[in-house]
């Protein structure tokens, strides 16, 4: 998965079918400074490419505890991976 664009708390990413993204699913965005949790709010396939829009919801502190989203944005080079809902709710 690759970040294409960021506007406020929304990220547009490209992804492959193998990434198994689902509407309302969760992702982790691992930036050098701050890790984020985002929710998939839109999925789109166009011209043979797959796109998703993610909404930033949470950040992690140094101990790995979820914190409310702090208004910062990740870098365009940040790593995006799927996050199973059960891991978020544990």
C-alpha positions in Angstrom: 0.0 0.0 0.0 1.2 3.5 -0.8 0.1 6.9 0.2 -0.8 9.1 -2.7 -2.3 12.2 -1.1 -3.1 13.6 2.3 -5.8 16.2 3.0 -6.4 17.1 6.7 -7.2 13.8 8.4 -7.9 11.9 5.1 -5.4 9.8 3.1 -5.8 8.5 -0.4 -3.8 5.3 -0.9 -3.3 2.8 -3.7 -3.5 -0.9 -2.8 -3.4 -4.4 -4.3 -6.3 -6.8 -4.1 -4.0 -9.1 -2.0 -4.0 -6.4 0.7 -7.5 -7.5 1.6 -8.8 -4.0 2.5 -12.5 -3.9 3.5 -14.8 -0.9 4.0 -14.7 0.1 7.7 -11.6 -1.9 8.2 -8.5 -0.5 9.9 -4.9 0.2 8.9 -1.7 1.2 10.7 0.4 4.0 9.2 3.9 3.8 10.5 5.7 7.1 10.2 9.1 8.0 11.5 7.7 10.2 14.3 4.2 8.9 15.0 2.3 5.7 14.3 -1.4 6.2 13.3 -4.5 4.1 13.2 -6.9 4.9 10.3 -10.2 3.5 9.1 -11.1 2.7 5.5 -14.0 5.0 4.6 -14.0 4.6 0.8 -12.9 2.0 -1.7 -12.7 2.5 -5.5 -11.4 0.6 -8.5 -10.6 2.7 -11.6 -8.5 2.0 -14.8 -7.2 -1.3 -13.3 -6.0 0.4 -10.1 -7.4 0.1 -6.6 -7.7 3.2 -4.3 -8.9 3.7 -0.8 -9.6 6.7 1.4 -8.5 6.4 5.0 -9.5 8.6 8.0 -6.9 9.1 10.7 -8.5 8.2 14.1 -5.8 7.5 16.6 -2.1 7.7 17.4 0.1 5.6 19.7 2.2 6.9 22.5 5.7 5.5 23.4 4.1 2.7 25.4 1.9 1.6 22.5 -1.3 2.9 24.1 -3.9 4.4 21.7 -4.4 8.1 22.0 -6.9 10.3 20.2 -5.7 11.7 16.8 -3.6 14.7 17.5 -4.0 16.6 14.2 -0.6 15.8 12.7 -0.2 14.0 9.4 2.2 11.2 8.3 4.8 11.5 5.6 3.9 10.4 2.1 6.6 7.7 2.5 5.0 6.2 5.6 4.3 2.4 5.6 0.6 1.4 5.5 -0.5 -2.1 6.6 -3.8 -3.7 7.4 -4.8 -4.0 11.1 -7.2 -6.7 12.1 -10.0 -5.3 14.2 -9.5 -7.8 17.0 -5.9 -6.4 17.5 -7.3 -2.9 17.9 -10.0 -3.9 20.4 -7.7 -6.0 22.6 
